[in-house]
């Protein structure tokens, strides 16, 4: 048994690392726990980690993404500047119909942008007919380095957590050979969770692949179409996408996770001298409605036992598990969402400030109960 902490955070990807950083900065005694020996060993470490706004017709997800982007690019510049490159990102239409929609997207763009035409792209070594939107504040992170920078100075324990239990006011996080105690727990476990019944959140895996290539080609900006290509730095370019929803991504990729991505990139930039240096693959987590999931965790067994009629449309006051929180479902925009979501969770824990309903995990419970539990 080891000394109790204020907060144990389980999962050391970008969600857990950012939450640990925010809580420790707010004065909490924090420990970050992961089954691996270092942060960002899973989906976060394999991410392209592009940090850019979302384009669209101004819906709630776009508004949330762009609010998170405004927070994130400032956060990385302040707290991990050596691992965030604001090269700017060009968003290019995916197909002719999408190109026609760009005029509809433009009124809803993040304020700092430029309209680039095909000639502007060609000057930067990008071949495309339709042009696109250039966001100068956008860029990308060195994913593992950012997570490890944020986690530096925070207690880190390698632990394959087998069980969560609560004794009075204390949470116990138990592994095979070690147990940690804390006043509260934050679950940032990504697409895998066997510790608590959180079925209502609908967290599922979303596979991503990335290749790092050596090249003499100079790309001054990053670009995103249906895949992302980074600007050139130290003779290397990243090509990646979060693109496979199949339960067995290796079967879908047929052992060649980068083949389609490289072919797509070759239609946009000169890849003739690209030489693959490293391949990264990993599973991100996404929610049922593609919006991040943060907040308290509902006591599902208790709700179903005490209020069985909720599966038939009844409502009842939601009952949460004391001092248990979740930060999950960041999807392919994990490095965009994580800083703001971690800030909102920290404010909830430290000051009691309510988490916005649009991202609170409560929003998903009743629909799940009525859709998935009705016999």
C-alpha positions as CSV (number, residue, x, y, z in Angstrom):
1,X,0.0,0.0,0.0
2,X,1.3,3.5,-0.9
3,X,0.4,6.9,0.4
4,X,-2.9,8.3,-0.7
5,X,-3.2,10.8,-3.5
6,X,-5.9,13.4,-4.2
7,X,-6.4,12.0,-7.7
8,X,-5.4,8.9,-9.6
9,X,-5.7,9.2,-13.4
10,X,-5.8,5.8,-15.2
11,X,-4.5,6.1,-18.8
12,X,-1.5,8.1,-19.9
13,X,-2.5,9.1,-23.5
14,X,-3.2,12.7,-24.4
15,X,-6.4,12.7,-22.4
16,X,-4.8,11.4,-19.2
17,X,-1.6,13.3,-19.5
18,X,-3.4,16.6,-20.0
19,X,-5.7,16.0,-17.2
20,X,-2.8,15.1,-14.9
21,X,-1.0,18.3,-15.9
22,X,-4.1,20.5,-15.3
23,X,-4.9,19.0,-11.9
24,X,-1.4,19.1,-10.6
25,X,-1.1,22.7,-11.7
26,X,-4.3,23.4,-9.8
27,X,-2.6,22.1,-6.6
28,X,-3.7,18.4,-6.6
29,X,-1.5,15.6,-5.6
30,X,-1.8,13.5,-8.7
31,X,-0.5,10.1,-9.9
32,X,-0.7,9.0,-13.5
33,X,-1.1,5.3,-14.0
34,X,-0.7,3.3,-17.2
35,X,-0.1,-0.3,-18.1
36,X,2.9,0.8,-20.2
37,X,6.2,2.1,-18.7
38,X,5.8,5.5,-20.5
39,X,3.0,7.9,-21.5
40,X,1.5,7.7,-25.0
41,X,2.3,4.1,-25.8
42,X,-1.0,3.5,-27.5
43,X,-3.3,5.4,-29.9
44,X,-2.1,8.8,-28.7
45,X,1.6,8.0,-29.4
46,X,0.7,6.8,-32.9
47,X,-1.4,9.9,-33.8
48,X,-0.4,12.4,-36.4
49,X,-1.5,14.9,-33.7
50,X,-2.7,17.6,-36.1
51,X,-4.2,20.6,-34.3
52,X,-6.5,22.5,-36.7
53,X,-10.1,23.9,-36.8
54,X,-13.0,22.0,-38.2
55,X,-14.8,23.2,-41.3
56,X,-18.5,22.9,-41.9
57,X,-21.9,24.6,-41.7
58,X,-21.6,25.8,-38.2
59,X,-23.1,22.9,-36.3
60,X,-22.5,22.2,-32.6
61,X,-19.5,19.8,-33.2
62,X,-17.8,22.4,-35.4
63,X,-18.3,25.1,-32.8
64,X,-17.0,22.9,-30.0
65,X,-14.0,21.8,-32.1
66,X,-13.1,25.4,-33.0
67,X,-13.4,26.5,-29.4
68,X,-11.1,23.7,-28.4
69,X,-8.7,24.5,-31.2
70,X,-8.4,28.1,-30.0
71,X,-7.5,26.8,-26.5
72,X,-5.2,24.0,-27.7
73,X,-2.9,25.9,-30.0
74,X,-2.3,28.5,-27.2
75,X,-1.8,25.7,-24.6
76,X,0.8,23.9,-26.7
77,X,2.7,27.0,-27.5
78,X,2.9,27.8,-23.8
79,X,3.5,24.4,-22.3
80,X,5.2,22.3,-25.0
81,X,6.5,24.8,-27.6
82,X,9.4,22.7,-28.7
83,X,7.0,19.9,-29.7
84,X,4.3,21.9,-31.4
85,X,4.9,23.3,-34.9
86,X,2.5,25.9,-36.1
87,X,3.3,25.5,-39.8
88,X,-0.3,26.2,-40.8
89,X,-2.8,23.7,-42.2
90,X,-4.6,23.8,-45.6
91,X,-8.0,22.1,-45.7
92,X,-8.7,20.8,-49.2
93,X,-12.0,19.5,-50.5
94,X,-12.3,15.7,-50.5
95,X,-14.2,15.5,-53.9
96,X,-16.1,17.8,-56.3
97,X,-19.3,17.9,-54.3
98,X,-17.3,18.9,-51.2
99,X,-15.6,21.7,-53.2
100,X,-19.0,23.1,-54.1
101,X,-19.8,23.2,-50.4
102,X,-16.7,25.2,-49.4
103,X,-18.6,28.4,-50.2
104,X,-21.2,27.3,-47.7
105,X,-18.6,26.5,-45.1
106,X,-16.7,29.8,-45.4
107,X,-19.1,32.0,-43.2
108,X,-18.6,29.5,-40.4
109,X,-14.8,29.2,-40.6
110,X,-12.5,29.8,-37.6
111,X,-11.8,33.5,-37.8
112,X,-8.0,33.3,-38.7
113,X,-8.0,31.8,-42.2
114,X,-7.1,32.6,-45.8
115,X,-8.8,31.4,-49.0
116,X,-6.2,29.7,-51.1
117,X,-6.7,28.8,-54.8
118,X,-4.9,26.1,-56.8
119,X,-2.1,28.6,-57.8
120,X,-1.5,29.3,-54.1
121,X,-1.2,25.6,-53.4
122,X,1.1,25.0,-56.3
123,X,3.5,27.5,-54.9
124,X,3.8,25.3,-51.8
125,X,4.3,22.1,-53.8
126,X,0.6,20.9,-53.4
127,X,-1.3,19.7,-56.5
128,X,-5.1,20.3,-56.3
129,X,-7.7,21.7,-58.6
130,X,-10.1,23.3,-56.1
131,X,-7.9,25.2,-53.6
132,X,-8.9,25.4,-50.0
133,X,-8.8,27.1,-46.6
134,X,-5.5,27.9,-45.0
135,X,-5.4,28.2,-41.2
136,X,-2.1,29.8,-40.2
137,X,-2.4,29.1,-36.4
138,X,-2.8,25.4,-37.0
139,X,-0.1,22.8,-37.0
140,X,0.8,19.4,-35.4
141,X,2.5,18.0,-32.4
142,X,5.2,15.4,-31.8
143,X,2.6,13.2,-30.1
144,X,4.7,11.1,-27.7
145,X,6.9,14.1,-26.8
146,X,3.9,16.3,-25.9
147,X,2.4,13.6,-23.6
148,X,5.7,13.0,-21.9
149,X,6.4,16.7,-21.4
150,X,3.0,17.2,-19.8
151,X,3.5,14.2,-17.5
152,X,7.0,15.2,-16.4
153,X,7.1,16.2,-12.8
154,X,4.0,14.1,-12.1
155,X,4.2,10.8,-10.2
156,X,4.0,8.0,-12.8
157,X,3.3,4.4,-12.0
158,X,3.3,1.5,-14.4
159,X,0.3,-0.6,-13.3
160,X,-2.0,-2.9,-15.2
161,X,-5.2,-2.0,-13.2
162,X,-7.2,-5.1,-12.4
163,X,-9.8,-3.7,-10.0
164,X,-11.4,-0.5,-8.7
165,X,-13.0,-0.5,-5.3
166,X,-14.1,2.1,-2.8
167,X,-13.7,1.9,1.0
168,X,-15.4,4.8,2.7
169,X,-14.1,8.0,1.2
170,X,-11.1,6.3,-0.5
171,X,-10.7,4.8,-3.9
172,X,-8.4,1.8,-4.3
173,X,-6.8,1.1,-7.6
174,X,-5.4,-2.4,-7.6
175,X,-2.9,-4.1,-9.8
176,X,-1.3,-7.5,-9.5
177,X,1.4,-6.4,-7.1
178,X,0.5,-2.9,-6.1
179,X,-2.4,-0.9,-4.8
180,X,-2.8,2.9,-4.9
181,X,-5.3,5.0,-2.9
182,X,-6.9,8.4,-3.7
183,X,-9.8,10.6,-2.9
184,X,-11.0,10.3,-6.5
185,X,-10.3,8.6,-9.8
186,X,-10.3,9.8,-13.4
187,X,-10.7,7.2,-16.1
188,X,-8.9,8.1,-19.3
189,X,-8.6,4.6,-20.5
190,X,-9.6,5.1,-24.1
191,X,-11.5,2.5,-26.1
192,X,-10.8,-0.2,-23.5
193,X,-12.6,-0.3,-20.2
194,X,-13.4,-3.3,-18.0
195,X,-13.3,-1.5,-14.7
196,X,-16.7,0.1,-14.4
197,X,-20.0,-0.3,-16.3
198,X,-19.9,2.6,-18.8
199,X,-21.8,1.0,-21.6
200,X,-24.0,4.0,-22.0
201,X,-21.2,6.1,-23.2
202,X,-20.8,4.0,-26.3
203,X,-17.0,4.3,-26.4
204,X,-15.5,2.4,-29.3
205,X,-12.3,2.1,-31.1
206,X,-11.2,4.1,-34.2
207,X,-8.0,2.8,-35.8
208,X,-5.4,5.2,-37.0
209,X,-2.2,4.8,-39.0
210,X,0.8,7.0,-39.6
211,X,4.0,6.8,-41.5
212,X,7.1,9.0,-41.1
213,X,9.1,9.4,-44.3
214,X,12.5,10.8,-45.0
215,X,12.5,13.2,-47.9
216,X,14.4,16.1,-49.5
217,X,11.1,17.7,-50.6
218,X,10.3,20.8,-48.7
219,X,6.6,21.2,-47.8
220,X,6.2,24.5,-45.9
221,X,2.7,23.9,-44.7
222,X,0.7,20.9,-43.6
223,X,-2.5,19.8,-45.4
224,X,-5.6,17.8,-44.8
225,X,-7.9,16.2,-47.3
226,X,-9.2,12.7,-46.5
227,X,-5.7,12.2,-44.9
228,X,-3.1,14.5,-43.4
229,X,0.4,15.3,-44.6
230,X,2.7,17.4,-42.4
231,X,5.1,20.1,-43.3
232,X,8.7,19.0,-43.7
233,X,10.8,19.1,-40.5
234,X,14.4,17.9,-40.2
235,X,13.9,16.1,-43.5
236,X,10.8,14.2,-42.4
237,X,7.2,14.2,-43.3
238,X,4.2,12.6,-41.6
239,X,1.4,11.0,-43.5
240,X,-1.6,9.7,-41.4
241,X,-5.3,9.3,-40.9
242,X,-7.8,8.0,-38.4
243,X,-9.7,5.9,-40.9
244,X,-10.6,2.4,-40.0
245,X,-13.8,1.5,-37.9
246,X,-13.6,-2.3,-38.4
247,X,-13.2,-4.4,-35.3
248,X,-10.1,-6.1,-36.8
249,X,-8.2,-3.2,-38.5
250,X,-5.2,-5.5,-39.3
251,X,-7.5,-7.6,-41.4
252,X,-8.8,-4.6,-43.3
253,X,-5.3,-3.2,-43.8
254,X,-4.1,-6.6,-45.0
255,X,-0.7,-5.9,-43.5
256,X,-0.2,-2.7,-45.4
257,X,-1.8,0.1,-43.2
258,X,0.0,2.8,-45.2
259,X,-0.6,1.7,-48.8
260,X,-3.8,3.7,-49.3
261,X,-2.6,6.7,-47.4
262,X,0.7,6.9,-49.4
263,X,-1.2,6.6,-52.7
264,X,-3.5,9.4,-51.6
265,X,-0.6,11.6,-50.5
266,X,1.1,11.0,-53.8
267,X,-1.8,12.6,-55.6
268,X,-1.2,15.8,-53.6
269,X,2.5,16.2,-53.2
270,X,5.7,14.9,-54.8
271,X,6.5,11.7,-52.9
272,X,9.0,10.3,-55.4
273,X,11.9,10.4,-52.9
274,X,9.9,9.6,-49.8
275,X,11.5,6.7,-47.9
276,X,9.5,5.2,-45.0
277,X,11.3,5.4,-41.7
278,X,8.7,4.3,-39.2
279,X,5.1,3.0,-39.1
280,X,2.8,3.8,-36.3
281,X,-0.7,2.3,-35.7
282,X,-3.0,2.6,-32.8
283,X,-6.6,2.6,-31.6
284,X,-8.2,6.0,-30.6
285,X,-11.5,6.1,-28.8
286,X,-14.7,7.8,-30.0
287,X,-18.1,8.2,-28.4
288,X,-21.6,7.3,-29.7
289,X,-22.2,10.9,-31.0
290,X,-18.5,11.7,-31.8
291,X,-18.4,14.3,-29.1
292,X,-15.9,14.0,-26.2
293,X,-17.2,12.5,-23.0
294,X,-16.2,14.1,-19.7
295,X,-17.8,14.3,-16.2
296,X,-19.1,12.1,-13.5
297,X,-19.9,8.5,-14.1
298,X,-23.5,7.2,-13.6
299,X,-24.0,4.3,-11.3
300,X,-25.6,2.1,-14.0
301,X,-26.5,-1.0,-12.0
302,X,-28.1,1.2,-9.3
303,X,-30.1,3.2,-11.8
304,X,-31.4,0.1,-13.5
305,X,-32.3,-1.7,-10.2
306,X,-34.0,1.3,-8.6
307,X,-35.7,2.7,-11.7
308,X,-36.4,-0.2,-14.1
309,X,-39.0,1.9,-16.0
310,X,-36.3,4.1,-17.5
311,X,-35.9,1.5,-20.3
312,X,-39.5,2.2,-21.2
313,X,-39.1,6.0,-21.3
314,X,-39.4,7.0,-17.7
315,X,-36.9,9.4,-16.1
316,X,-35.4,9.6,-12.7
317,X,-32.7,11.7,-11.0
318,X,-29.3,10.5,-12.2
319,X,-27.2,8.9,-9.6
320,X,-23.4,9.0,-9.9
321,X,-20.6,7.0,-8.4
322,X,-18.9,9.3,-5.9
323,X,-15.6,10.9,-6.9
324,X,-15.3,8.9,-10.2
325,X,-14.8,10.9,-13.4
326,X,-14.2,10.1,-17.0
327,X,-12.3,11.9,-19.8
328,X,-12.7,9.9,-23.0
329,X,-14.0,9.8,-26.6
330,X,-11.7,12.4,-28.1
331,X,-11.6,10.5,-31.4
332,X,-9.3,11.5,-34.2
333,X,-9.1,15.1,-32.8
334,X,-7.6,14.1,-29.5
335,X,-4.8,16.7,-29.5
336,X,-7.4,19.4,-30.4
337,X,-9.9,18.4,-27.7
338,X,-7.7,17.3,-24.8
339,X,-6.5,20.6,-23.3
340,X,-10.0,22.2,-23.1
341,X,-11.7,19.1,-21.9
342,X,-9.0,18.6,-19.2
343,X,-9.5,22.2,-18.2
344,X,-13.3,21.8,-17.9
345,X,-12.8,18.6,-15.9
346,X,-10.3,20.3,-13.6
347,X,-12.6,23.2,-13.0
348,X,-15.4,20.8,-12.1
349,X,-13.2,18.9,-9.6
350,X,-11.5,21.9,-8.0
351,X,-14.3,24.5,-8.0
352,X,-17.5,22.6,-8.7
353,X,-18.1,24.5,-12.0
354,X,-20.6,22.5,-14.1
355,X,-19.3,20.8,-17.2
356,X,-21.2,21.9,-20.3
357,X,-24.1,19.6,-21.1
358,X,-22.9,19.2,-24.7
359,X,-19.9,17.1,-23.5
360,X,-21.1,15.7,-20.2
361,X,-21.4,12.0,-20.1
362,X,-24.9,12.2,-18.7
363,X,-26.2,13.2,-22.1
364,X,-25.9,9.6,-23.4
365,X,-27.6,7.7,-20.7
366,X,-31.3,7.7,-21.4
367,X,-31.0,7.2,-25.1
368,X,-28.8,4.2,-24.4
369,X,-31.1,2.7,-21.8
370,X,-34.2,3.0,-24.1
371,X,-32.5,1.9,-27.3
372,X,-30.2,-0.9,-26.1
373,X,-32.0,-2.3,-23.0
374,X,-35.6,-2.5,-24.2
375,X,-36.6,-6.1,-24.5
